[in-house]
Amino acid sequence: MIHHLRTRVLSLLLRYPPSHLPASHLVPLHCLLSTTASISPKPFSAKDFLVADCGLTRAQALKASRRLSNLTSLSKPEATVAFLLGRGVPRSDIAAAVVADPSLLYASVGVVLAPRFAELTELGFSPSQIVAILSIRRTGALRGNLLFWFGIFDSYPKLLFLAKSNRELLSASLEKVIKPNLTTLQECGISARDIAGLSLYSCRLFTVKPKFLVDAVARVEELGVQRSSWMFRRALAALAFMHKDVLARKIQFLHSLGFSQDDLVNIAKKAALVLALSDKKIQRSVEFLMKEVGLQASYIARRPALIMYSVERRLLPRYSLLKLLRQKGLLDVELDYYSMASLAEKKFVQNFVDPYKDSVPGLVDEYASACHGKAPEGSARL
């Protein structure tokens, strides 16, 4: 329209030279040409679109807009949102999907969204479920993988949770990757449900290269953890993604702290996650347990959960509180350290804090503050 207006003005000037125009008309025409030259299309705001059309909060829109930096027009995002609304997807679910993957707004309605909606609707998924799936994966062997995993877990929420943790579940080759890995796990007495229930990242074992998984199984066995052990699955999930050289260095580090080979086998069997902890964390815990508490390496190795507890928020506050009670003559029985350290917090307070709060004024507040890594002003008993 602007181009047409400028063309019209120029044609009038050519038709009626300035000498034939009244003086009163010259300035308006000049101003009109200047104005039309400066007019440009109104810039669009991805953040405003995400808030107004997609239902995101300002904070969510700010974060999501960074993934849309190459957006030069709102035509495709508008078409995507209109399509989803037309398929019955609530705006709140559109917002959740865009937050999970802003690039969903780039998806072609004709090439990607419409065909995927058709096939997933045929499988029985609802519009809200479909848009959640498409925010994770839109290409690849989506239909076949969905059917396969749904047959194993028989739960849409569970499948969606796992797919968010490992997007490759919905795209990795069933025949070349997933099925061979499940066979390897089954040979170790581990089911897909076992792995899925271990941790947020354990389901990555389903989609690694099959040779990688076989090698990981061998590494865990080399530590002395038998496949028949209930701890094998936990050890595998914890150590599978640790490089062989890194694991060897970790073992050497534990030796340097005073643990024997038998101790390491006990640690691997009972709490293999210890081997995945940082050196700093391991050293801090072991030095406290050995030097402050006076425990032997063999005692700790048989109860490796001790290494995993926080020194500052659990081990030290409890140790200091019991030491204080003994100094005041309020506790004259010997307690097994692990039993005391592993006791649930509520039980520990009931057994060792509440009964002595009248005999030691301020004990409750001091212990609570110590568990948060600080001491009340004017007090340093714990």
TAKA-V337546 format. One record per residue. N is the residue number from 1. RES is the residue in one letter. D_LAST is the distance of its C-alpha to the last C-alpha in whole Angstrom. Layout:
n=N res=RES d_last=D_LAST
n=N res=RES d_last=D_LAST
This chain:
n=1 res=M d_last=79
n=2 res=I d_last=78
n=3 res=H d_last=80
n=4 res=H d_last=83
n=5 res=L d_last=83
n=6 res=R d_last=83
n=7 res=T d_last=86
n=8 res=R d_last=88
n=9 res=V d_last=87
n=10 res=L d_last=88
n=11 res=S d_last=91
n=12 res=L d_last=92
n=13 res=L d_last=92
n=14 res=L d_last=94
n=15 res=R d_last=97
n=16 res=Y d_last=97
n=17 res=P d_last=97
n=18 res=P d_last=95
n=19 res=S d_last=99
n=20 res=H d_last=100
n=21 res=L d_last=96
n=22 res=P d_last=96
n=23 res=A d_last=94
n=24 res=S d_last=92
n=25 res=H d_last=91
n=26 res=L d_last=90
n=27 res=V d_last=86
n=28 res=P d_last=85
n=29 res=L d_last=86
n=30 res=H d_last=84
n=31 res=C d_last=81
n=32 res=L d_last=81
n=33 res=L d_last=81
n=34 res=S d_last=79
n=35 res=T d_last=77
n=36 res=T d_last=77
n=37 res=A d_last=76
n=38 res=S d_last=73
n=39 res=I d_last=72
n=40 res=S d_last=70
n=41 res=P d_last=68
n=42 res=K d_last=65
n=43 res=P d_last=62
n=44 res=F d_last=60
n=45 res=S d_last=56
n=46 res=A d_last=54
n=47 res=K d_last=51
n=48 res=D d_last=53
n=49 res=F d_last=55
n=50 res=L d_last=52
n=51 res=V d_last=51
n=52 res=A d_last=54
n=53 res=D d_last=56
n=54 res=C d_last=53
n=55 res=G d_last=50
n=56 res=L d_last=47
n=57 res=T d_last=45
n=58 res=R d_last=45
n=59 res=A d_last=42
n=60 res=Q d_last=43
n=61 res=A d_last=47
n=62 res=L d_last=45
n=63 res=K d_last=44
n=64 res=A d_last=47
n=65 res=S d_last=49
n=66 res=R d_last=48
n=67 res=R d_last=49
n=68 res=L d_last=53
n=69 res=S d_last=53
n=70 res=N d_last=57
n=71 res=L d_last=58
n=72 res=T d_last=61
n=73 res=S d_last=62
n=74 res=L d_last=61
n=75 res=S d_last=64
n=76 res=K d_last=62
n=77 res=P d_last=59
n=78 res=E d_last=61
n=79 res=A d_last=63
n=80 res=T d_last=60
n=81 res=V d_last=59
n=82 res=A d_last=62
n=83 res=F d_last=63
n=84 res=L d_last=59
n=85 res=L d_last=60
n=86 res=G d_last=63
n=87 res=R d_last=62
n=88 res=G d_last=60
n=89 res=V d_last=56
n=90 res=P d_last=54
n=91 res=R d_last=53
n=92 res=S d_last=50
n=93 res=D d_last=50
n=94 res=I d_last=52
n=95 res=A d_last=49
n=96 res=A d_last=47
n=97 res=A d_last=49
n=98 res=V d_last=49
n=99 res=V d_last=46
n=100 res=A d_last=45
n=101 res=D d_last=48
n=102 res=P d_last=50
n=103 res=S d_last=53
n=104 res=L d_last=54
n=105 res=L d_last=56
n=106 res=Y d_last=58
n=107 res=A d_last=59
n=108 res=S d_last=63
n=109 res=V d_last=64
n=110 res=G d_last=67
n=111 res=V d_last=66
n=112 res=V d_last=62
n=113 res=L d_last=61
n=114 res=A d_last=65
n=115 res=P d_last=65
n=116 res=R d_last=61
n=117 res=F d_last=62
n=118 res=A d_last=65
n=119 res=E d_last=64
n=120 res=L d_last=60
n=121 res=T d_last=62
n=122 res=E d_last=64
n=123 res=L d_last=61
n=124 res=G d_last=60
n=125 res=F d_last=57
n=126 res=S d_last=57
n=127 res=P d_last=57
n=128 res=S d_last=53
n=129 res=Q d_last=53
n=130 res=I d_last=55
n=131 res=V d_last=54
n=132 res=A d_last=50
n=133 res=I d_last=52
n=134 res=L d_last=54
n=135 res=S d_last=51
n=136 res=I d_last=49
n=137 res=R d_last=53
n=138 res=R d_last=56
n=139 res=T d_last=58
n=140 res=G d_last=59
n=141 res=A d_last=59
n=142 res=L d_last=57
n=143 res=R d_last=59
n=144 res=G d_last=60
n=145 res=N d_last=56
n=146 res=L d_last=55
n=147 res=L d_last=57
n=148 res=F d_last=56
n=149 res=W d_last=52
n=150 res=F d_last=53
n=151 res=G d_last=55
n=152 res=I d_last=52
n=153 res=F d_last=49
n=154 res=D d_last=51
n=155 res=S d_last=49
n=156 res=Y d_last=49
n=157 res=P d_last=46
n=158 res=K d_last=44
n=159 res=L d_last=47
n=160 res=L d_last=46
n=161 res=F d_last=43
n=162 res=L d_last=43
n=163 res=A d_last=46
n=164 res=K d_last=44
n=165 res=S d_last=41
n=166 res=N d_last=44
n=167 res=R d_last=47
n=168 res=E d_last=49
n=169 res=L d_last=50
n=170 res=L d_last=52
n=171 res=S d_last=54
n=172 res=A d_last=54
n=173 res=S d_last=57
n=174 res=L d_last=57
n=175 res=E d_last=59
n=176 res=K d_last=58
n=177 res=V d_last=54
n=178 res=I d_last=53
n=179 res=K d_last=55
n=180 res=P d_last=55
n=181 res=N d_last=51
n=182 res=L d_last=51
n=183 res=T d_last=53
n=184 res=T d_last=51
n=185 res=L d_last=48
n=186 res=Q d_last=50
n=187 res=E d_last=51
n=188 res=C d_last=47
n=189 res=G d_last=47
n=190 res=I d_last=45
n=191 res=S d_last=47
n=192 res=A d_last=47
n=193 res=R d_last=45
n=194 res=D d_last=42
n=195 res=I d_last=42
n=196 res=A d_last=41
n=197 res=G d_last=39
n=198 res=L d_last=36
n=199 res=S d_last=35
n=200 res=L d_last=36
n=201 res=Y d_last=38
n=202 res=S d_last=39
n=203 res=C d_last=42
n=204 res=R d_last=43
n=205 res=L d_last=44
n=206 res=F d_last=47
n=207 res=T d_last=49
n=208 res=V d_last=48
n=209 res=K d_last=51
n=210 res=P d_last=52
n=211 res=K d_last=52
n=212 res=F d_last=48
n=213 res=L d_last=47
n=214 res=V d_last=49
n=215 res=D d_last=48
n=216 res=A d_last=44
n=217 res=V d_last=45
n=218 res=A d_last=46
n=219 res=R d_last=43
n=220 res=V d_last=41
n=221 res=E d_last=43
n=222 res=E d_last=43
n=223 res=L d_last=39
n=224 res=G d_last=40
n=225 res=V d_last=40
n=226 res=Q d_last=43
n=227 res=R d_last=44
n=228 res=S d_last=44
n=229 res=S d_last=41
n=230 res=W d_last=39
n=231 res=M d_last=36
n=232 res=F d_last=39
n=233 res=R d_last=39
n=234 res=R d_last=36
n=235 res=A d_last=36
n=236 res=L d_last=39
n=237 res=A d_last=38
n=238 res=A d_last=35
n=239 res=L d_last=37
n=240 res=A d_last=40
n=241 res=F d_last=40
n=242 res=M d_last=38
n=243 res=H d_last=41
n=244 res=K d_last=42
n=245 res=D d_last=41
n=246 res=V d_last=38
n=247 res=L d_last=37
n=248 res=A d_last=38
n=249 res=R d_last=36
n=250 res=K d_last=33
n=251 res=I d_last=34
n=252 res=Q d_last=35
n=253 res=F d_last=31
n=254 res=L d_last=30
n=255 res=H d_last=32
n=256 res=S d_last=31
n=257 res=L d_last=27
n=258 res=G d_last=29
n=259 res=F d_last=30
n=260 res=S d_last=33
n=261 res=Q d_last=36
n=262 res=D d_last=36
n=263 res=D d_last=32
n=264 res=L d_last=33
n=265 res=V d_last=35
n=266 res=N d_last=33
n=267 res=I d_last=30
n=268 res=A d_last=33
n=269 res=K d_last=35
n=270 res=K d_last=31
n=271 res=A d_last=30
n=272 res=A d_last=32
n=273 res=L d_last=30
n=274 res=V d_last=28
n=275 res=L d_last=31
n=276 res=A d_last=31
n=277 res=L d_last=27
n=278 res=S d_last=27
n=279 res=D d_last=27
n=280 res=K d_last=24
n=281 res=K d_last=22
n=282 res=I d_last=23
n=283 res=Q d_last=22
n=284 res=R d_last=19
n=285 res=S d_last=18
n=286 res=V d_last=20
n=287 res=E d_last=19
n=288 res=F d_last=15
n=289 res=L d_last=17
n=290 res=M d_last=19
n=291 res=K d_last=18
n=292 res=E d_last=14
n=293 res=V d_last=15
n=294 res=G d_last=18
n=295 res=L d_last=20
n=296 res=Q d_last=24
n=297 res=A d_last=26
n=298 res=S d_last=28
n=299 res=Y d_last=25
n=300 res=I d_last=24
n=301 res=A d_last=27
n=302 res=R d_last=28
n=303 res=R d_last=25
n=304 res=P d_last=25
n=305 res=A d_last=23
n=306 res=L d_last=20
n=307 res=I d_last=21
n=308 res=M d_last=22
n=309 res=Y d_last=18
n=310 res=S d_last=16
n=311 res=V d_last=13
n=312 res=E d_last=11
n=313 res=R d_last=12
n=314 res=R d_last=12
n=315 res=L d_last=12
n=316 res=L d_last=9
n=317 res=P d_last=7
n=318 res=R d_last=9
n=319 res=Y d_last=9
n=320 res=S d_last=5
n=321 res=L d_last=6
n=322 res=L d_last=10
n=323 res=K d_last=9
n=324 res=L d_last=8
n=325 res=L d_last=11
n=326 res=R d_last=13
n=327 res=Q d_last=12
n=328 res=K d_last=13
n=329 res=G d_last=16
n=330 res=L d_last=16
n=331 res=L d_last=16
n=332 res=D d_last=19
n=333 res=V d_last=20
n=334 res=E d_last=20
n=335 res=L d_last=19
n=336 res=D d_last=20
n=337 res=Y d_last=18
n=338 res=Y d_last=20
n=339 res=S d_last=20
n=340 res=M d_last=17
n=341 res=A d_last=16
n=342 res=S d_last=19
n=343 res=L d_last=19
n=344 res=A d_last=20
n=345 res=E d_last=17
n=346 res=K d_last=19
n=347 res=K d_last=19
n=348 res=F d_last=16
n=349 res=V d_last=15
n=350 res=Q d_last=18
n=351 res=N d_last=17
n=352 res=F d_last=14
n=353 res=V d_last=12
n=354 res=D d_last=16
n=355 res=P d_last=17
n=356 res=Y d_last=14
n=357 res=K d_last=14
n=358 res=D d_last=17
n=359 res=S d_last=15
n=360 res=V d_last=12
n=361 res=P d_last=13
n=362 res=G d_last=11
n=363 res=L d_last=9
n=364 res=V d_last=11
n=365 res=D d_last=11
n=366 res=E d_last=7
n=367 res=Y d_last=7
n=368 res=A d_last=10
n=369 res=S d_last=9
n=370 res=A d_last=7
n=371 res=C d_last=10
n=372 res=H d_last=12
n=373 res=G d_last=11
n=374 res=K d_last=9
n=375 res=A d_last=7
n=376 res=P d_last=10
n=377 res=E d_last=12
n=378 res=G d_last=12
n=379 res=S d_last=8
n=380 res=A d_last=6
n=381 res=R d_last=4
n=382 res=L d_last=0
